[in-house]
Amino acid sequence: MDAHLWDERYAAADLVWSGGPNQFVAAECADLTPGRAVDLAAGEGRNAIWLAQQGWQVTAVDFSQVGLDKGRRVAEATGTTGVEWICADATTFVPAEPVDLVVIAYLQVPAADRLAAVTGAVRALRPGGTLLWVSHDATNIAEGTGGPQDPSVLMSAEDVLADVESSGVPVDVARAERVARLVESGDHRGEEQRTAWDALVRLTRR
């Protein structure tokens, strides 16, 4: 990972990602009672902003200051409050106190960094707190569309569960599976609609 490269990527476009939340974040978090949340690898803050609009107090963490600054501007423009923006490494960040929700969406990193991020996230949860992980699945290269083409930064839901088990934190798993995500025409250079494959894990700390 290189924060400078991501700074350049965020600086080169209006919004790299869509303005709305990831569809799985919105669906999986809709039934949760708002509390304190951390959005790790928040990028331009689309998920953090959506969570804040649902009543969460959110800490948005990313190593790209440019991405966070864009997220802050979007939040201000939409009148969204309740987001704290912190420039830090998502694989090592530790919140000051246990939280009710950790969202990690599309943190595509090698296995050792993924283990660090997942372990830290599970340990940051209060009992009853939720971890939601969404990423490009390992099968997406051959069967899907878009996303990284480097197999070393892709994973399955089972890989994430193995990381959770390594943390030693007891959890109850609600979902751990490969999920389909429809890519709209135009998102990938004018291609017709295609299916991307993601890994999704939702669990609760006991």
N, C-alpha and C positions, 0 to 999 in steps of 0.2 A: 504494500500500500504506500502511496505517496501523496501526502497532503497537498504539495505544490501542484501536482498534476490535476488533482481535483479542483483546486482553486482556479486553475486555468480553464478547466472544463466548465465550471459554473459561471466564470466571468465571460465566456464566449457566447452564452445564450441567455435569452430572457428567462425561461424556465426549462431546465433539462428534463424534469419529470412533470407529470400532470399536476394541475392545481389542486385537484381533489385527493382524498385519501386513497391508499391502496384498497382494492375491493375486499380483500380478505381481512385487513385491519378493521375496516368499517363493519363487516359482517360479524366477526368474532368478538369485537369489543362492544357491540351495540347493547348486549344484555348485561354488561358489567355495571356495578354501582360506581360512579365516579369517586376518585380519591386522588392519591399521588401516583404519578406515572413517570417513567423514564423512556424516552425514545432514543435508542442507541443507533448510531449511524443515521442520524436524522436528515442529513442532506439539506435540502431547501425547506424542510419542516412541514411538508404537506400532512403527514400523519399527526405530528405534534399539534399543529393548528386545529385539525379536525377534532382531536381529543379535547383540546381546551374548549372548543365550541360546544362539546357535550358536557362540560362541567368539570373536567379533570384539571388538576394542577400539574403541569408537565415540565419536565426538564429535558430539553432537546440537546443531545450530545453529538458532536461530529468533529472530525479533525480539520475540516475545511471551514475557515473563518468566512470565506466568501459565500459559501453555501448558507451558513447560519445568518449572515447579514441579509441575504436575500429573503430568507424565511422571516426574519424580524420585520423587514419592510412589508412583506405580504400580510403579516399579522396586524401591523399598524394600519395598513390600508383597509383591512376588513373589520377593524375595530375589535380584534381578538386579543383578549388579555389572558393571563394565566400561564404563559410560557416563559421559562427561563432558558436562555441560550448559552451553552457552555462549549467552548472549544477544547476538546480533549479526545484522547484515543478511546474508541468504543470498546476495545478489547481489554482495557485496564481500568476504565472509569468505575468509581465506587461512590454511590450516593451517600449523603451525610446521614441518612436514616433509612430504615426499611421502607419499601414502597408497595403499593397495591397492584401495580402493573408494570411490566417491562415489555416493550415492543422492539423487536429487532427485525427489520424488513430489508432484505437484499444486501446484507453484509456478506459480500462474497470474498472470502479470505481463505488462505490455506488452513489445513486441519489444526495445526497448533494454535493459530490465532482464533479459530472458531471455538476450540475447546476453552480458551481463556475467556472469550466473550460469553459463552453459554454458562460456564461455571460461575463467573462473576454475576451474571444476570439472575440465576437461580438463587444464589446466596443473598442477593439484594432484596428478595421478596420477603414480605412479612408472611406469617402463616395465613393461608387463604388467598394469598396473592397469585396473580396470573402471569405466566410468561407466554408470549405469542411470538413465534418465529416463522418468518416467511422468507424463502429464498428461491433462486433458480435451482431446479432439481438437476441431479447428475445426468438424467436422461434427456434433458432439454437439447443438448447439442445434436443428438441423433434424431430425436423425435419431435422436437418443438421448433421454436423460432426465437430469434433475438437472444439477448443475454450474453454473458461471457462465453468465450470459446475455449477457455483454459480449464481442462478437467480438474486441475488441482484446487480451484476455488469453487467448485460445485460440490453438492452433497445430496444425501437423501434424508428423509425424516428419521430413518433408523440411525444415521450418523449423529444427528443432533441428540437423539435419545441416549446414545452411548456416551456422549459428552455429559449429559445430565447425570447419568449414572455415576460417572467418574467424580462428580462434584460431591457425592455422598449425601446430598440433600433429598429427603423423602418427598415424593411428588405423586399426584394422581394425574394420569394422562387422559385428556378429553379427546384429543385428535392427534394423530401422527400418520400422515399419509401424503401421497403425491396428489396434487390437485391441478385441474385444468384452468387456464386463464385465457380467455379469448382476446386476441390482439386485434384491435380495430384497424381497418384499412387506413393506410397513411402513417401508422406508427412505425412501420418498417419499410420505408421508402416505396410506398404505393402498392405494396403487395396486397392481394386479397386477404380476407380474414383468415387467420391461422390460429392454431392453439399452441400456447406456451405451457410448459410444465413446471410447476413450482413444488417445493417441499414445504409442508405446513405442519407445525407442532403447536399445540395449545395444551398447557398443563397448569396445575395448581399446586402450590407448595402446601404440604400438610402442616 
